[in-house]
Amino acid sequence: MSEIANTLALTLAAMFGLAAALNLMAPDFLRRAYARWEFPRGFFYVAGTAQGFAALFLFLPQTRIWGGVLGAMILFVTVVLLLNRGKYVYAVPAMLLMVALAPAMA
């Protein structure tokens, strides 16, 4: 595996890890955001767990492909939800992260 792909995978793992930690801590502003978008109560724990697994899988070279697949699914759902709600500018970073997953899994 190339050094660039490894660095990219570790960077993405750190980003998913930070997102997982934020969701699992569930501060009040995040709880209000999930409630405003009518997600079920406690859904942030599901999101945080999925992001944590994606981070773990991306961190380990043996499971990197599974981390990329799980991360791509998480980001795809995120992009679709943001676009569906008219948050086009907020969807761009998630799209860029999804594009970065491909070379990270190589």
FENZI-V96068 format. One record per backbone hydrogen bond with DSSP energy under -0.5 kcal/mol. NH is the residue of the N-H (numbers start at 1). CO is the residue of the C=O. If there is no record, write none. Layout:
nh=NH co=CO
nh=NH co=CO
//
This chain:
nh=6 co=2
nh=7 co=3
nh=8 co=4
nh=9 co=5
nh=10 co=6
nh=11 co=7
nh=12 co=8
nh=13 co=9
nh=14 co=10
nh=15 co=11
nh=16 co=12
nh=17 co=13
nh=18 co=14
nh=19 co=15
nh=20 co=16
nh=21 co=17
nh=22 co=18
nh=23 co=19
nh=24 co=20
nh=25 co=21
nh=26 co=22
nh=27 co=22
nh=30 co=27
nh=31 co=27
nh=32 co=28
nh=33 co=29
nh=34 co=30
nh=35 co=31
nh=36 co=32
nh=37 co=33
nh=38 co=35
nh=39 co=34
nh=43 co=40
nh=45 co=42
nh=46 co=42
nh=47 co=43
nh=48 co=44
nh=49 co=45
nh=50 co=46
nh=51 co=47
nh=52 co=48
nh=53 co=49
nh=54 co=50
nh=55 co=51
nh=56 co=52
nh=57 co=53
nh=58 co=54
nh=59 co=55
nh=60 co=56
nh=61 co=59
nh=63 co=60
nh=64 co=61
nh=67 co=63
nh=68 co=64
nh=69 co=65
nh=70 co=66
nh=71 co=67
nh=72 co=68
nh=73 co=69
nh=74 co=70
nh=75 co=71
nh=76 co=72
nh=77 co=73
nh=78 co=74
nh=79 co=75
nh=80 co=76
nh=81 co=77
nh=82 co=78
nh=83 co=79
nh=84 co=80
nh=85 co=81
nh=86 co=83
nh=87 co=82
nh=88 co=86
nh=91 co=87
nh=92 co=88
nh=92 co=89
nh=93 co=89
nh=94 co=90
nh=95 co=91
nh=96 co=92
nh=97 co=93
nh=98 co=94
nh=99 co=95
nh=100 co=96
nh=101 co=97
nh=102 co=98
nh=102 co=99
nh=103 co=99
nh=104 co=100
nh=105 co=101
nh=105 co=102
nh=106 co=103
//
